[in-house]
Amino acid sequence: MEYKYTDIKSDIPRSQEEDKNFQAEAESTAEKLSGQRRKTAIIAVHGMGRQTKFETLSLFAENLGKSYSLQNNSNILPQYNIKLKKFSDKYYLAMAETILKNTDNEEIEVNVFESYWAPLTQGKVKFRDVISFFITSTLSSVIRWGQIKKFKRRIFDKLITMKANKGVFIYLIITFFILLGIACAVYSVALIAQDIYPIKNPYKSLALLPLAAIIYLVRWFFVEFFGDVSAYISPYKSFKFNEIRDAIQKASYEVFESVYSDKSYDRIIIAGHSLGSVISYDVLNSLIRNDEIYNTGYDVPKRTKAFVTFGSFLDKIVFNFEIQQKKLALRDGILAALQPMIRDYNLRPQKWINIYANADIFSGQLDYFDDPETSSDKRVQNIKDKECRFPVLAHIQYWKKKLLYKTVLKYI
């Protein structure tokens, strides 16, 4: 099923002559797409927080187009056709397709997809789950920090000594005290409401309404934005949210597998934000592992030209897991075997680029996924986004800044 292109609004002013060129470009897009040319697929994976369906696809595709125009000093935006692409008798995906020129000035058909998993956590995680997970995780790591300045991690078939990153420690301290303060405030208000202002005196109870509203908003914010993280990460320590984690991985795997099963895509780019970077990492490992075992023929490492993580906290997860878990040689070996991307550089995507910002306390450089003694062009390339400057909010600023799309356009 195909729909006519829509005129994506440009932030760039155009003259009347440029407007005519814009319309001509739009009218020729459908004709160009019908021709034979190389095809690149992009899968954008959203992070934590309340997302709506097709929001990720739309945001990514529109900003990719704007960045492409700016990069080429053009006031004419690429036009997208919207399709429902069928992959099997029972499965299809919405996609936005357009024509872009790569760095070799070759016209490439670009198809943008999204991996949407947000509804799978809605209403499943409580405030106490979020607070409990983060406080216990951060507290135990902070306590052990004084004892462990280094830790051993099994990657590339050997135990490698990793230095504990000071930035991770500062993040853990800040997170612990913020969450502890919020938890104390929430439960203090509950006690005050119960003991000082009983329900039988409604007039006095009104005095608590403003504070109660603030507490409610804080609770809502933490559940909506951090509930996803606690649900997806906590199965490493407990089994409460195993089903949610499995459902998220299954939904994302289905999207990834469908795209990789289409051999007309000789280039595939994965862009994962925040928790989406963790999910993408897990799914890529699953695809590569299944290709090894079942010979699926997807050739994931070769066809994945770039794995772009932005606002990723993969290093923080590794740090927490490695210093909290009892070291068991066989278990560590099995876990490493399940992650081909840290077992053999030949089993990695062609490039792994990690975009982070100093103002983003949730993300950071990824230093725990490489062998310090091995030189490889498949090592993680950490790039700082200097445009994401606003503390905390920097975590979501990547979506509207140039670096992300400039990086993706380099590999189409």
N, C-alpha and C positions, 0 to 999 in steps of 0.2 A: 504494500500500500504506500502511495507516495502523495505528498502534498506540495503545493506550490511554495516557493521560497517566500520568505518575509523580509521586509526591509528592516534590518537591525539599525536602530538609531545610532548615529555617529556623534561623537563628541567633537569632531573636527569640522569646522565651518567649510561649506562648499560654495563655489560660484555657480551661476546658471549653466555655464559650459561644463563644469565638473559634474553638475547634477545630471546632465544628459549622458555623460560618460558613465555615471553611476548606474543609470537605468539600462544603458546598453550592456554593461557588465552583468547586471542582474538577469537580463533577458537571455543572455548567452550561457548562463551557468548550467541550466538544465541540458542544453545541447552538448556542452563540454563533458558533462557527467556520463553521457551515453557512449562516449568514445572509450577506446582501450588505452589504459595508462596504468602505471604502477599505483598501488593502493597502500595507504598507511592507516592503521586503526589506532585510536587513542581511547583508553579506558580511564575515566576520571572516577576516583573513589573518595567520597566525602568522609569527613571526620566526625568527631563527637558533636552532639547538639541536635536541636530540632531541625530536620531537613524535610522539605517537601519533594514529592516525586518530580523528576525532570529539572529540579532547581540546579543541581550540580552540572548536568549536561548543558543547560542553557547558559549558566554563568561562565563555564569553562569555554564553550564554543564562541560566545560573543566576545569575550575578552581576548581569546586567541586571535580572532579576526581583527580586532582593533589593534592589537600588538603587531600583527602582520602588516597592516596598513602603515603604521608609524615606522616600522622597521624599513619599509620600502618607500618612505617619504611620499605616500599616496593619501589622497583624501577619499578614495573609493574603498569601501569595505567589501571584503569577500561576502558573497551571498550563499546562504545555506538552503539546501533542500532538506525537508524532514521526511524520513522514511520509517516504516515499520519493517525491519529486515527479518525475514524468516530464516531460521537456522535448522528447524526440524518441523515435523508435522504438528508439534504441540508447543513450540517455543519460538518466540520472536523478541526482538529488542527494538526500542526506539533509537534512532540515530540521526545526527545532523551531518550532512555531507556537503563538501565544497571542494573547490580546486585551489591549491596553493602551489607556489613555486618553491622548490628547496634551494639549498645553498649552491647547487650546480645549475640553477635556472631551469630545472626540469619541472614540468607540471605534474603534480601528484594529486590523486584523489584522496582526500582526507575524510575519514569517517569517525565521528566522535560518539562514544557511548558512555553510559554511566553505570556504576555499580551502586545500587540503592538498597540499603539495609536498615535504615532508621526505625521503621515500624516494629522491627523484631524486638526492640528493647522497651517500647512504650508501655508504661504501667507495670513493668516487671521488676523494677528496682526501686527500693524504698530509700528514704533519706538516711535511715540508720545503716543501711547496707553501704552507702557511699562513704559516710563518715567512718564507719568501722574499718572498711577496707583501707582507706587512705591513711588513717591515723595509725593503725597497726603496722602497715607497710613502711610508712616513713619513720615511725618511732623505732622499730627494730633495726632499720638501716642506720639511723642516726646513732643509736647506742653502739652498734658494732663498728661504726666508722673509726672510733679511736683505736680499735683493735686491728682493723684491717685497712692498711693504706694501699695494699695491693691484693689482687685475687687472681686465681687461675681459671682459665676458661678453655674448654676443649674446642678448638676449631682447626680445620685443615689437618685432621688426624694427629694432632699433638696438643699437649697442654701448654698454653701460652700465658705468661704473666702479664696481667693488665694493671695499669695504674688507676687507682680510684680518682675519678675526675672531681676537682674541687667545685666545679659548677654544679654537678649533680648533688653534692652535699649541701650547698647553699639552697638549691631548689627544695631539697627534702626538709631542711630546717624551716624555710618560709611556709611551705605547704603544711607542715605539722602544726605550727602555731596558728595559722589562719583557720584551719579546720577545727582545731581544739577550741579556739575562741568562738567559732560559730556554733559548735555543738553545745558549749556551755551557755551561750546566749539563748539558744532555742529552748533548752531544758529549764533554764532559769525563768524564762517568761511563762513556761507551762506551770511551774511551781507557784509563781506569784499569782497567776490567774486562779489557781486552785485554792491557795491558802489565804490570800489577802482579799481577793475580790470574788467571793462566792457568787454563783449564778443567781441566787435569790436577791442580790442587790445589783440589778442591771445598770443603774445609773453610774455607779462607781466602775463597773466593768467597762464602760465606754472609754475610760481613760487609757485602757490598754489597747484599744483598737489600732491606733497608728503604729505602735510598736509591733503588735501582732501582724499587721499587714506587711511590715518590713521583713519580719521573720519568715512569713509565708513566702514572700518573693525570693528570699535567700534560699529557702528550702527548695522551692520550685527550680531556681537557677541551677543549684547543685545537682539535683536529680536529673534535670533535662540535659545538662552539659557534661556532667561527670559520671552519671549513672551508666552511660554506655561503656566508659573505660573500666569501671569497677566490675561490670558484668562480663566484659570480654577478657580482662586480665586476671580476675580473681580465680578462675578455674585452675591456674597454675598452683594455687595454694589450697583450694577447696573445691567441692563438687556442686555447690548450690546453683551456679549459673552455667553448668556444662551444656545444657540443652540450648540456651540462648547463643552461646559461643558457637556451637555446632551449626545452628540455624544460620547465623551470620556467615560463617565460612561456606556453607552449602550454597546460599544465595549468591555470594560473590564468585564462588567456583563455577557456578552455572554460567554466569556472564563471561568470565574469563575463558572457560573451555569452549563456549560457543564461538567466540571471536577467534581463538587459536585454531579451531577446527576448520575455519574458512581459509584454505590455502592460498586464496587470492591476495591475502595480506602478507606481503613479504617483510613489512616493517610494522611492529606493534610497540606502542609507547604506553607505559603504565604511570599514571600520576596519582599518588596517594597522599592525602592530607591528614595530619594528626593521627587519630586512631585508624583512619583509612590506610595509612602507610604500614601499620602493623598488620592489618587484614591483608593488604596487597602482598606483603612479604610472606605471610603464611600461605596464601593461595598460590603464589608463584612457586614456592617450595613444593607444594602438593602437586602442581602440574609437572614440574621437573622430575619429581620422585616417581610419579605415575608413568611418565614417559620412559624412565629407566626400567621400571618393573614390567609394565604392560606393553611397551613399545607402541605408544599412541601415535607417534610420528608428528607430534606438534612442534618439535624442535624449538622449544621455548628459549633457551639461551641465545641461539643464533638469531631468531626472528625478533626478540625483544631488544630493540635498538637502544632503548633508554628506560630505566626504572627511576622515576623522579619522585623523591620523597620530600615533603615540605611541611614544616611544623611537626616533625616526627619526634617521638620520645622513645624510640626503640632502644637507645642506649640506657635510658633510665630503667626500662623494664629488665634489660640484661643485668644491670648493676644490682637491682633489688633481688632478682632471682638468684644470682650467683653468690651473693654474700649471705643470703638468708637460708638457702637450702643446704642440707647436709650433703657433703661431697660423697657421691657414690660413683665409682669409676664406670661400672656397666651402664647405669642410668644415663650418665653424662655422654657416654659413647653412643647410646641409642638416640638421645635427643639430637646429637650432632648429625647422626646418620639421617635423621628425618628432615634435616635442613641442608639440602645440597648446596645452597648458596654460601654456606660457611664450611663446606667440605672440600670443594674443588673450584678454583677460579674459572675453570672451563665450563662449569655448570651455572655461571652467573649470566645475567643479561649483559649485552655488549658494554653498557655504561650504567653506573649507579651514581646519580647525582642527588645529593642531599642539600636542600636549601633551608637555612635557619636564620634566626635574627636574635641579636643580643637582648632585645626588649621582650622577646617571647620566652617567658620563664618555663614554658612547658616543653619546648623543643631544645635542640642543641646539635652540636657536631656528633656524628656517628663514628666513634673510634674503636668500638668493640667488635667490629665485624671483619677486621683485616689482620693479617699476620704482619707484625711490625718488621719482620726480617725478610719479607718477600716483596719484590717490586712487581707490580702488575698494572696494566692499564685498566683493569677491572676493579681496582680498589675503589672504595667510596670516595667520591669527590665532594668535599664539604664546601659550600659556597654561601657566604653571608649576604642576606638581602638587607642592604642599608636603608632601603625605603620604608621598611617596617619598623617604625621608631616608637610607636605608642605603647607604653608598658601594658602587658597582659593582652590588650586588644591586637597587638602585633600578631598574635596567633592566628587571626583570621584575615589579616591584611594581605597575606600572600596572594589571595585570589584576585585582587585588583591591582597588583603591582606588576611591573614589566618583566622582572627577572624570571618568574615561573614560565611565562609564555615564550620569552626569548630562548630559554633553555629547551623547551619542547620543540620550537620551530627549527632548532639546530639539527634535530634528528628525524624530521619527517621525510 
